[in-house]
Amino acid sequence: MDAPQGHERNADQIAYWNGPGGQRWSDRQAAQDLLLAPVSEILISHIAARPGDRILDVGCGCGGLSIALASKVAPDGSVLGVDISAPMLARARETAPAGLPVAFVLADATVHSFEPASFDLLVSRFGVMFFADPAASFTNLRCALKPSGRVVFACWREPKQNPWMMTPLQAVYRHVPKLPPQQPDDPGPFAFASEERVTRILTEAGFKDVALEPRELSLDIALGKGLEAAVQSAFEIGPASRALEGHPQEAREAARQSVREILAPYQRGDHVALPGAIWLVSAKA
């Protein structure tokens, strides 16, 4: 699959999301949509899309949010999902029901030439934390919004507030070296954890009335399928999976047992629910 042309500083992210990383997310589309359903429900409620709205979904991935919003803006509105990952967009196009007013474009939102002042809403579910120069990216995106346009997106808060990701990683670290440390401004899942940073980025990009609302979640990483499913989920995607890449089978099996042990106290029947925490971010163009 072809990768999009993009901002030179986004080259690493473009390579990652068009390689095995993007393919793993594509393969897990159904599971990830179930896992993140609590986030989507909060986000959709806060977006409050109306029939006729034109919506731009940034970092739309496999299209779950785009498709959900398209049913709310139909028949006269539309949703455009943009992402740098060809594998994930292929999945989005496969799963979008026929007749919905939703389309997807492979592009880097930092430099893509959107139609000026054409969208009512700019939204994202965890798709805006991977820009190398987020102020420049949001400046470009603001130009696509109408003067009356709004921004609503969800981003993760600090790692320590998201045990659903970090608890399996702690167990894996008993058996493999730690991942290279990330700087607070590095692109990644926790790049927007700082309220001050998010406010500064959006303000520099020209947005006003920036607000961040903290929300706490409970995320069932087993998806109702028991402890072994929770362990397998940690091994397939997320920071624990990345830490295990390239390590021998012996280390992986030892890590699997440690992950099983650390998750067992969270098991309730077939569910393994751990805390999560997001910012619900809003602003005006």
Sequence and secondary structure as in RCSB ss.txt:
>XXXX:A:sequence
MDAPQGHERNADQIAYWNGPGGQRWSDRQAAQDLLLAPVSEILISHIAARPGDRILDVGCGCGGLSIALASKVAP
DGSVLGVDISAPMLARARETAPAGLPVAFVLADATVHSFEPASFDLLVSRFGVMFFADPAASFTNLRCALKPSGR
VVFACWREPKQNPWMMTPLQAVYRHVPKLPPQQPDDPGPFAFASEERVTRILTEAGFKDVALEPRELSLDIALGK
GLEAAVQSAFEIGPASRALEGHPQEAREAARQSVREILAPYQRGDHVALPGAIWLVSAKA
>XXXX:A:secstr
       GGGHHHHHHHTTHHHHHHHHTHHHHHHHTHHHHHHHHHHH   TT EEEEET TTSHHHHHHHHHHTT
T EEEEEES HHHHHHHHHHS TT SEEEEE  TTT    TT EEEEEEES STT SSHHHHHHHHHHHEEEEEE
EEEEEE  GGG HHHHHHHHHHTTTS       TTSSSTTTT  HHHHHHHHHHTT EEEEEEEEEEEEETTTTS
 HHHHHHHHHHSSHHHHHHTT  HHHHHHHHHHHHHHHGGGEETTEEEEEEEEEEEEEE 
